[in-house]
C-alpha cells in the first residue's frame, strides 16, 4: 500500500510537466534562412482563409479549416528566391481552378 501512495504522489507531482506541451510550430527553411511560425502568429495573418470541406475523407463529415497559402509563407521567408515546382500532370486540377 505505501508503494501505491508513493506512485500516486509522483504522478500528481509530474502531471503538470506532462500537461505542459510546447505549442506547435511551423518551420520553413530556405536558402539558409529558417523561419518559425507559431499558431498564434499564423492565425493573426491578414491573408488567413477559411476552407470548408463538405465531406472530409478523414473525418467522414463536414469540416472547416483555417489556412494560409504556402506561397505567401515562402514569399515572406525566402524573399522571392525560390521557384514553385509544377505538379505532375496526374496531380493537376482537371477542370477546376487551382488554389
N, C-alpha and C positions, 0 to 999 in steps of 0.2 A: 504494500500500500504506500509506503514512503516513496518508492521509486515512481509510482504513478503521479504522486503530487509533485515530485521534482520535474518530471517530464512536462506536466501541465504548466508549472511555473515557468519553465524555459520557453515553452510555446507562447505563453502570454507575453513574455519579455521580448521575444523575437518577432511577434506578429506585426508590430509597426514597421519593422525593417522590411519584411516581405511585402507589406501593403504599399510601401512607397516605391513605386517603379518609375523609372525615368520616362518622360513623355516621348512619344515617337518623334523622330527627326528624319527629314528627307535630306540626304547628302548628294550634292551634284558635284562631280569632279570633272573639270575640263581644262586642258592645257595648263596643268599645274595649279589651277585655281580650284579650291574646294569651298563650296557654299553650303551651309547647313540651315535648313528652314524648319522651324517647329510648326506644330498645328496652329497655334495662335497667329503666327506670322502669315501662314498661308490663308487662313480664314479671314484675315484683315485686308487681303489684297482687293483692289477695286475691280480687277478682272475675274474675280471668283464667279463661277457659274453654277447653276443648279441643273443637274441632269436627272431626268425622270425616266426610269426604265419600267414599262408597264408590266412586263413578266420577266423578272430577273431569273436567269437559269440556275443560279446558285441557291437562291432563297425560295424559289417557286412562288413568288408573289411580287407585287409592285414594290419598287424601292426607289428612293430618292438619294442622290449623292451630291456632294459639293466638290467642285473640281476647278483646277487651274490648268490651262493649256500648257503642255510641255514646252512648246516653242517659246512662250513668254518667259518661262523659268530659265530656259537656255539662253535667251537673249540677255537677260539680266546677269547671268553667270559668266558667259563667255564673251560678252560684248560683240556679238556677231561673228566670232571666229570659229564657226562650225558650219557644217553642211548637213542638212537633213537628208538622210538616205531615202530613196523611193522604195516603197514596199514592193515585194514581189507581185507579179501580175495576178497570182491566185489569191492575194490578200487585199486587192484594191476594192474600193466601193463600186459595185456594179449597179449603176442606175441611181445611186444615192450620192448626195453631196457629202464629201469628206468633212470631218470635224475641223 
